[in-house]
C-alpha cells in the first residue's frame, strides 16, 4: 500500500481534521506503543499501520 493511499483511507474514514489528530495523538499498542506518524517514520508498512487503525477503531471489514 502506498503512503498516499493510506492517507486517503484515513481521511475518508475519519475526515481530514480527525485523521490528522488520530495519526498524531493516538498511541497504538499494536504498533509497539507508537502513533501512526511514529510508526510510519520507523518504517512500518502503511498496510500494517492501517490494520492497527482499523482494529482500534472497529472499521467495518468493507472499508478495510
Secondary structure as UniProt FT lines:
FT   HELIX           3..14
FT   HELIX           16..25
FT   HELIX           29..31
FT   HELIX           36..41
FT   TURN            42..43
FT   HELIX           46..56
FT   TURN            57..58
FT   HELIX           61..63
//
